[in-house]
């Protein structure tokens, strides 16, 4: 078992809603696609670990445990949210349709007034907007969350998926598993795959 202490951040993961698909548990896990370290532990010694574990600013309130490819996020104190996220390059993916998915389960309890609207999957795409001067730097071009997300209750393993099109000017794609309630959230078999490429698009270069 690997235990990772979360970094602390102050900003919420942006969460606008879309309409993803949710399917029954699959017997065979899908391939990770573009994701690295799909088992939530480092798979290579010569590069930085791909996942980042973070929580709302304040006292340590979440425990992140990994065992046998399952990530478990347990709320232990007062802070209102935590997430596991990975940022990938959007090079060669403009106009492509991607699908981010993972299997989730858990035992979720009431939190009062959650600060994250959706417990589940989220996507945030950043880049250079054609509507904003280049000197302004990167901005958020697209953000979405699974809808509906998970509420209070007991959940067996089930697969959530979120499809989106990479907008023009995109440079970075962040995918995340968000926990915004009390109790425990588990995740396994995360995947980010290209479903459709625009005509003439080239394959992106492999991520080191």
Buried (B, 14 or more C-beta within 10 A) or exposed (E): EEEBEBEBBEEBBBBBBBEBEBEEEEEEBBEBBBBBBBBBBBEEEEEEBBBBBBBBEEEEBBBBBBEEBBBBBBBEEEBBBBBBBBBBBBEBBBBBBBBBBBBBBBBBEEBEEBEBBBBBBBBBBBBBBEEEEEEEEBEEBBBBBBBBBBEEEEBEBBBBBBBBBBBEBBBBBBBBBBBBBBBBBBBBBBBBBBEEBEEEBEEBEEEE
